[in-house]
């Protein structure tokens, strides 16, 4: 990858206050708001003695990933295509694929940074236990990042304009937020609903992160769902993507 392209994309990301807020800061702000509700800090027998705030840390981690994947990255990539930047790059030594790779690295790094910030604030402010199965948590988190970027790549591939990317991204955004457990943690969902949601990438990610946080190795079924979605979405993006 061209390091100059990567540095440029990083600088451009820093200059976007909306992206910085919604990806890096909003998830942790949401966690702080939820943690300020007294009932969220009380143990819940239906959750196996966990507090609601404990279950929401993986959720806000996924919020950053979803926002980065389906809202931020597609608009950036589609904007480059719409302005003819990808087409012009295709005849230079810097290939358009370098730009796409840089976009993915910047967005992925921002999402991971947001995850670390949420974990730190959850621990320091609300005494949320850090993931007891660190290796499993990291594996699930990386797979979730890859799935989010793959989904964003599909949105980028099928969107001709930034307006279309915004519209499609918004349509995808809210169902994925539901599957991640924003309105109702996956652990608290009725059994059938939880099983269906667990077949989606972010439902599976929520279960995998929750299991690793509790000290268990994430279920291979959840990790397999994440890996399968990543492969399928990447293949679809490669099939439908156009440089101009």
C-alpha positions as CSV (number, residue, x, y, z in Angstrom):
1,X,0.0,0.0,0.0
2,X,1.2,3.5,-0.8
3,X,2.0,5.1,2.6
4,X,1.4,8.6,1.2
5,X,-2.2,7.6,0.4
6,X,-2.7,6.2,3.9
7,X,-1.3,9.4,5.5
8,X,-3.6,11.5,3.3
9,X,-6.7,9.5,4.2
10,X,-5.8,9.7,7.9
11,X,-5.5,13.5,7.7
12,X,-8.8,13.8,5.8
13,X,-10.5,11.6,8.4
14,X,-9.3,13.9,11.2
15,X,-10.7,16.9,9.4
16,X,-14.2,15.4,9.4
17,X,-15.7,16.3,12.7
18,X,-18.9,14.3,12.0
19,X,-16.9,11.1,11.5
20,X,-14.7,11.7,14.5
21,X,-17.7,12.3,16.7
22,X,-20.0,9.5,15.6
23,X,-17.3,6.8,15.4
24,X,-14.8,7.8,18.1
25,X,-16.9,9.7,20.7
26,X,-20.6,8.9,20.4
27,X,-20.4,5.2,21.4
28,X,-18.6,6.1,24.6
29,X,-21.0,9.1,25.2
30,X,-23.9,6.6,24.8
31,X,-22.3,4.3,27.3
32,X,-21.9,7.2,29.8
33,X,-25.6,8.2,29.4
34,X,-26.8,4.6,30.0
35,X,-24.4,4.2,32.9
36,X,-25.9,7.3,34.6
37,X,-29.2,5.5,34.9
38,X,-29.4,3.8,38.3
39,X,-31.3,0.8,37.2
40,X,-28.6,0.0,34.6
41,X,-26.1,-0.4,37.5
42,X,-28.2,-2.9,39.4
43,X,-27.6,-6.7,39.0
44,X,-30.3,-8.4,37.0
45,X,-31.2,-12.0,37.7
46,X,-32.6,-12.5,34.2
47,X,-29.1,-11.7,32.9
48,X,-27.4,-14.1,35.2
49,X,-26.5,-11.5,37.7
50,X,-25.0,-9.1,35.2
51,X,-25.9,-5.4,35.1
52,X,-27.4,-3.9,32.0
53,X,-24.4,-1.6,31.7
54,X,-22.2,-4.7,31.5
55,X,-24.2,-6.0,28.5
56,X,-24.1,-2.6,26.8
57,X,-20.3,-2.4,26.5
58,X,-20.2,-4.9,23.6
59,X,-23.1,-3.1,22.1
60,X,-21.5,0.4,22.0
61,X,-18.3,-1.2,20.6
62,X,-20.4,-2.6,17.7
63,X,-22.1,0.8,17.2
64,X,-18.7,2.3,16.3
65,X,-18.1,-0.6,13.9
66,X,-21.5,-0.3,12.2
67,X,-21.2,3.5,11.9
68,X,-17.8,3.3,10.4
69,X,-18.7,0.5,8.0
70,X,-22.1,1.5,6.6
71,X,-22.2,5.2,7.1
72,X,-18.7,6.7,6.9
73,X,-16.7,4.6,4.5
74,X,-19.4,4.3,1.7
75,X,-19.8,8.0,1.5
76,X,-16.1,8.6,1.2
77,X,-15.5,5.9,-1.5
78,X,-18.6,6.9,-3.4
79,X,-17.6,10.6,-3.2
80,X,-14.2,9.7,-4.8
81,X,-16.0,7.8,-7.6
82,X,-18.6,10.5,-8.1
83,X,-15.9,13.2,-8.5
84,X,-13.9,11.0,-10.9
85,X,-11.0,10.5,-8.6
86,X,-10.9,6.7,-8.8
87,X,-11.0,6.9,-12.6
88,X,-8.1,9.4,-12.8
89,X,-6.1,7.3,-10.3
90,X,-6.5,4.2,-12.5
91,X,-4.1,5.7,-15.0
92,X,-1.5,6.6,-12.5
93,X,1.1,4.5,-10.6
94,X,-1.1,4.8,-7.5
95,X,-3.9,2.2,-8.1
96,X,-7.5,2.9,-6.9
97,X,-7.1,-0.3,-4.8
98,X,-4.5,1.5,-2.7
99,X,-7.1,4.2,-1.9
100,X,-9.7,1.6,-0.9
101,X,-7.2,-0.2,1.3
102,X,-6.3,3.0,3.0
103,X,-9.9,3.9,3.6
104,X,-10.5,0.5,5.2
105,X,-7.4,0.8,7.4
106,X,-8.4,4.2,8.6
107,X,-12.0,3.3,9.3
108,X,-11.0,0.0,10.9
109,X,-8.4,1.8,13.1
110,X,-11.0,4.4,14.2
111,X,-13.5,1.7,15.1
112,X,-10.9,-0.2,17.1
113,X,-9.9,3.0,18.9
114,X,-13.5,3.7,19.8
115,X,-13.8,0.1,21.2
116,X,-10.7,0.6,23.4
117,X,-12.1,4.0,24.6
118,X,-15.5,2.4,25.5
119,X,-13.8,-0.4,27.3
120,X,-11.7,2.0,29.3
121,X,-14.6,4.3,30.3
122,X,-16.7,1.3,31.1
123,X,-14.0,0.0,33.5
124,X,-13.1,3.3,35.1
125,X,-16.5,5.0,35.3
126,X,-18.8,2.0,35.9
127,X,-16.6,-0.8,37.1
128,X,-17.3,-3.0,34.1
129,X,-15.0,-6.0,34.2
130,X,-12.5,-6.0,31.3
131,X,-12.9,-9.0,28.9
132,X,-11.8,-12.1,30.8
133,X,-11.0,-14.0,27.6
134,X,-8.9,-11.3,26.0
135,X,-7.7,-13.4,23.0
136,X,-11.2,-14.5,22.1
137,X,-12.5,-11.0,22.5
138,X,-9.8,-9.6,20.2
139,X,-10.6,-12.3,17.6
140,X,-14.3,-11.6,17.7
141,X,-13.6,-7.8,17.5
142,X,-11.3,-8.2,14.5
143,X,-13.9,-10.4,12.7
144,X,-16.6,-7.9,13.5
145,X,-14.5,-5.1,12.0
146,X,-13.9,-7.1,8.9
147,X,-17.6,-7.8,8.5
148,X,-18.5,-4.1,9.0
149,X,-16.0,-3.1,6.4
150,X,-17.2,-5.8,4.0
151,X,-20.8,-4.6,4.4
152,X,-19.6,-1.0,3.8
153,X,-17.9,-2.2,0.7
154,X,-21.2,-3.6,-0.6
155,X,-22.9,-0.3,0.1
156,X,-20.1,1.5,-1.7
157,X,-20.3,-0.9,-4.7
158,X,-24.1,-0.5,-5.3
159,X,-24.2,3.3,-4.7
160,X,-23.7,5.6,-7.7
161,X,-23.8,8.8,-5.7
162,X,-23.1,10.0,-2.2
163,X,-26.8,10.6,-1.7
164,X,-27.6,7.0,-2.7
165,X,-24.8,5.8,-0.3
166,X,-26.3,7.8,2.5
167,X,-29.8,6.4,1.8
168,X,-28.7,2.8,1.5
169,X,-26.4,3.1,4.5
170,X,-29.2,4.5,6.6
171,X,-31.6,1.7,5.5
172,X,-28.9,-0.9,6.5
173,X,-27.8,1.0,9.7
174,X,-30.9,0.7,11.9
175,X,-31.6,-3.0,11.4
176,X,-27.9,-3.7,12.1
177,X,-28.1,-1.5,15.2
178,X,-31.1,-3.6,16.4
179,X,-29.3,-6.9,15.7
180,X,-26.3,-5.6,17.7
181,X,-28.7,-5.1,20.7
182,X,-28.9,-1.3,20.9
183,X,-32.6,-1.3,21.8
184,X,-32.6,-4.7,23.5
185,X,-29.5,-6.6,24.4
186,X,-29.2,-9.9,22.6
187,X,-29.0,-11.7,26.0
188,X,-32.4,-10.3,26.9
189,X,-34.2,-11.2,23.6
190,X,-36.8,-14.0,23.4
191,X,-35.2,-17.2,22.5
192,X,-36.4,-17.4,18.9
193,X,-35.6,-13.7,18.2
194,X,-32.1,-14.2,19.7
195,X,-31.5,-17.2,17.4
196,X,-32.6,-15.3,14.3
197,X,-30.5,-12.2,15.2
198,X,-27.6,-14.5,15.9
199,X,-27.5,-15.4,12.2
200,X,-26.7,-11.8,11.3
201,X,-23.2,-10.5,11.5
202,X,-23.6,-8.1,14.3
203,X,-26.0,-10.3,16.3
204,X,-23.3,-13.0,16.1
205,X,-20.7,-10.4,17.0
206,X,-22.7,-9.3,20.1
207,X,-22.9,-12.9,21.3
208,X,-19.2,-13.6,20.7
209,X,-18.1,-10.4,22.5
210,X,-20.4,-11.1,25.4
211,X,-19.1,-14.6,25.8
212,X,-15.5,-13.5,25.7
213,X,-16.2,-10.7,28.2
214,X,-17.7,-13.3,30.6
215,X,-14.5,-15.4,30.3
216,X,-15.6,-18.0,27.8
217,X,-14.1,-18.6,24.4
218,X,-16.6,-17.2,21.8
219,X,-18.8,-19.9,20.3
220,X,-17.4,-21.2,17.0
221,X,-20.8,-20.9,15.6
222,X,-20.8,-17.1,16.2
223,X,-17.3,-16.8,14.9
224,X,-18.3,-18.9,11.9
225,X,-21.3,-16.6,11.1
226,X,-19.0,-13.6,11.2
227,X,-16.4,-15.2,9.0
228,X,-19.0,-16.4,6.5
229,X,-20.7,-13.0,6.3
230,X,-17.3,-11.4,5.7
231,X,-16.5,-13.8,2.8
232,X,-19.9,-13.4,1.2
233,X,-20.0,-9.7,1.5
234,X,-16.5,-9.3,0.2
235,X,-17.3,-11.5,-2.8
236,X,-20.4,-9.4,-3.5
237,X,-18.5,-6.2,-3.2
238,X,-15.8,-7.4,-5.6
239,X,-18.5,-8.6,-8.1
240,X,-20.5,-5.3,-8.1
241,X,-17.8,-2.7,-7.6
242,X,-17.1,-0.2,-10.4
243,X,-14.2,2.3,-10.5
244,X,-16.4,4.8,-12.3
